[in-house]
Structure formats: structure tokens, C-alpha cells
Amino acid sequence: MDLSKIPGKSKVIEYKNDVPDKPVVSVCVTAYNHEKFIKQCLDSILEQQTGFDFEILLGEDDSTDKTRRICKQYADKYPDKIRLFLHNRKNVISIGGKPTGRYNFLYNFAQARGKYIALCDGDDYWTDVTKLQRQVDFMESHPDYAFSFHPVTVIYQDASEADSVYPKDKPTLTTSELLTRNFIQTNSVMYRKQGYKDIPVDFMPGDWYMHLYHAKFGKIGCIDRKMSAYRHHKGGIWSGSGSDPNGFWSRYGYSHLMLFIRVLDMYGQDEHKKSIIYNNISETAVLICEHADNSQVIIEKFIDTYPNLASVVLRALTSGLALLRRDIKNRDKSIQELQKAYEAKQAELNDITSSKVWKMRNKAVRALGKKKV
């Protein structure tokens, strides 16, 4: 998709504003049903201390709660900073049969006027008032870098786990490593703006793809300083991968495979990178088969659509089946050991109940008029 010509069934309304035409940074925020979080998100961006102008592109996706009202209040209060885009649900892009914020996300990119683009979802927030300045300083002094990021604090809204840091370890800052795993949290990234003429929409997750898309244009930089917070809560899509793996992989399994197809279009000419992508496809196919009730439908559809990758998927499933058989064998062995232990204890109990001492005990109990046990 050419983002300069992004289609839509309904016109997006840009709320009145006085934002300067040439900001250095465009901060893209997507919001939907975030009434509990959006104020903290926007405040953390507005508090940024910079020596340059920046704009906040706030895409509100026609929420069913008070999010839109709050966004309008902020746009009225900060007309020189916030460009509010009021979306209609007719434009929503569904993936895996479920509506997503993809159109909202891409529309912000299409409207960005800054030299750099920073991201923050409406349910997350920044924790360092110098974040934008530090990242711009880095990008300005490293013109050969395509984007920069930093570690983030992961907060579990339900306190089910202690706060943690992501990524846990310092990754190797290469495209190959980024192909292997997404070590960049969305609200930590700052991209050097590109043309965005060829962005597909039929996959999940979108942020991993965008990181890899920008990696085509230069190096990856990391500022070793925690400057934002990612909120893990039940309303988030990716929280479902742990709490409801069947629902998650049934709904998003195919679109996850499609991510790697789109990445293969970008990096498939490099044999090393292609092997990493093939491995991702294999591992995803195994996860789908392990967790999704509709795994057969997903895998058959994928193989029918991409028959040249059938061998990659089948090798993975064969390997996964071998591991499953080994796991079953180990479990059978454990069950056999437990059975033997049980039989040994049963034999000990039989010896006790047939002994003279046990018989004398029962005789004494009867003499006292109590029930035999």
C-alpha cells in the first residue's frame, strides 16, 4: 500500500489545530477504548523537553468509551501540538476476523511531517522527559542509522507479575538478530522517515514488520536508558498469547505466518536471512499446531497459497511430531515409575494389615465397641 494514497470507505476528520508545518519529530499515537490510559500517555509526550518543534498525531478510532471526548479536550487545550484525527469504524482493517488499529496506525504514518517518527500506543507512556531530545541527538549525529530504540519497563496492570525490563538482555544490533526476534518495543522506537510506498496490511504484528522495513535503510541504534513503559493488560492483543493461546493462535496464526511472507519479500535474496525467516515459519507452524483448534485449516490454507514453502512447514511439523513423541515417551516412563512406586507402597500396606500387630489392634478396637477401621 502506498501510504500517500491510503484508501478508506469514510473520510477521516482532522480536528482543528495550529500545529507548525515543519516539526522535527512526528509522534504517532493510536487510541481505541483507552479512557483509563490516554491522559497519562499524552501528558508524558507533552512533557518532553526539546529544543525543536514536534507534533503529536493522535488517531482516535471511534471508541465506545470516553476516549474520543478526552482526546478532543487535549486537542482543544494543546492546538499547537496535537493533530487529532477522528476515524470512522468503516475504515477499520480486520485481521484474522477481528478489527485492528492497523488503518489508524498507517494513517498516522501517511500524515507525518517530521524528519523522524516516534511511536506510542494510547495505553502506554513515556517515563523520561528527555527521551525525544536524546533520540534526535543520536539520529542527528549518526546519519547512517535508520532508527534508534531503548529498553522499556514492562508493567503488568493486574500485578500478576513483577515489573520487568524489555529486552532482558542487550541484543546484537543487526538485521539478522531482528529477524530472529523482535527485541524492540513499539513505544521506544524513533524512525528516520521514509517514503512508505509499499507497506502491506495483511499480517501481524505490524511493529515488527515496520522495524524490519526501516532496517533496510541503515543501521540500528540503541540508547541504553529506560525511557518508556509498556503496559501489559487484558485488553492488549498480545497478552492473549499467554492467557488464551488457543484463541490467539486460532485467530492470528495465519496472519503471523503472513508476516514472514512479507519479510521474505524484503530479505529473501540473502541466503542467511532467508534461512532465519524459514525457521520463523517453521516455529510458527509448530505453535499453531500445538495451540490452535483450527490448525489444520490454517496450515492447509498456507500450503495451498504458498506451495513452495510446503517442505519448510512439513519439516517443522515432522520435527515437532518427533519431539512430541519423545515427550510422550518420557511421560510414559514417568507414569511407569509412579506405578511401580504405588505398587511398592501398596505391598507395604498389605504387609502391615496382615501382620499380627494389626490383627491385635483390630481386636482391641472391637473390644472397645468402636467401628473397625
Helices and strands as residue ranges (DSSP letters): G 3-5, E 13-14, E 25-31, H 38-46, E 54-60, H 67-77, E 82-86, G 89-91, E 94-95, E 98-99, H 102-111, E 116-119, E 125-126, H 131-141, E 145-149, E 152-156, E 164-166, H 175-180, G 186-188, E 190-192, H 206-215, E 219-222, E 228-232, H 240-243, H 245-267, H 271-291, H 295-305, G 307-309, H 310-353, H 356-367
